Amino acid sequence: MDQNNNHIHCTVDSCVHHSAQNGCSLNQIRVGCCEGSPTSCKGTECDSFQLK
C-alpha cells in the first residue's frame, strides 16, 4: 500500500513508509528527541521511522 500523504514530506527512502515524490504513506508521524533539550533539527528524529 503506497499511498502518498501530501502533507508529510520525507526524503528518507530507506523507511518502509516512504512513498512516491518524497512523501510518506502514514496519516501522521511521531517526532521525538535525540537530545535532552534540542536546539536545532539535528536534535530531533522521526519516531515513526521503520527500516525497509
Secondary structure, DSSP 8 states (H G I E B T S, - for coil): ----EEEEE---TTBTTEEGGGEESSS---EEESSSS--SGGGEEETT--B-
